[in-house]
Amino acid sequence: MKKTASRRLTLLTFAALAAMAGTAQAHQIWIEQSAGQNAVIRFGEFGENLRETSPGLLDKFVAPTGTLTSAQGEKTAEASKTANGFALPFKAGAGEALVAEDTHYPLFTFKRDGQEVTNWYRPSARLATDFSKQKPQLALDLVPAGKPGEFQLFFQGKPLPKAKVSFVTQSGWAKEAHTDGHGIVTFDMPWKGMYVAEVSHTDKTPGERTGAKGAERYQGVSYVTTTTVMQADGIEPLPAGPAATPNK
């Protein structure tokens, strides 16, 4: 009975926090790249087949950018908003890496212990064309670690241990695991197709950033990042569910 009550309290607390943060903060961005096409940044819930649109929550973004890393160096470009994502002017080829982020997403304010708290939501994403080791480029970055299904999580350039990572397919199948002492986490990849690894991290260090209206102070940063990988072999993938209705 005590366990049941405790679980209900935990769920209620989680729901309250999610409500305070707002619908957008429960989402993440990820990168999709169809064969022969340029990459696209999506926003929503990959496992629920939810892609936010414009008009709608997609309009909250200010200036998403993408950076392509290849043998020729790095190339950064602004993304162009479409009806259901942000199009990038390039695609990642074999052995290349692609990251995206919006460092100007609007700050949001909620109440905690009766006090107003301003937080910075920092969404980012990575697309990896294989599992060759990659160096972190994002503040919170989950990079391939050299073996299929193996990743290493970094925060501010240092391995981040004991962090929960979710691994999701288009059908909604998901597994969770925690990074070890070196930030390493490994997943099986039984199906062909696209997988998206998701991870979040909260830094309660106050700070200040420069926004459209000048200096903006915040009490913490909510980092959310994903890594998209493809599996060429394996079981035929389960189909995605019906497309979820975007939020307005």
Sequence and secondary structure as in RCSB ss.txt:
>XXXX:A:sequence
MKKTASRRLTLLTFAALAAMAGTAQAHQIWIEQSAGQNAVIRFGEFGENLRETSPGLLDKFVAPTGTLTSAQGEK
TAEASKTANGFALPFKAGAGEALVAEDTHYPLFTFKRDGQEVTNWYRPSARLATDFSKQKPQLALDLVPAGKPGE
FQLFFQGKPLPKAKVSFVTQSGWAKEAHTDGHGIVTFDMPWKGMYVAEVSHTDKTPGERTGAKGAERYQGVSYVT
TTTVMQADGIEPLPAGPAATPNK
>XXXX:A:secstr
 HHHHHHHHHHHHHHHHHHHH GGGG EEEEE  TTS  EEEEEEGGGTEE  TTTGGGG    EEEEEETTEEE
EEE EE SSSEE S    TT EEEEE TT   EEEEETTEEEEEEEEEEEEEESS S     SSEEEEE SSTTE
EEEEETTEE  S EEEEEETTS EEEEE  TTSEEE    BSEEEEEEEEEEE   EEEEETTEEEEESEEEEEE
EEEEEE SSB             
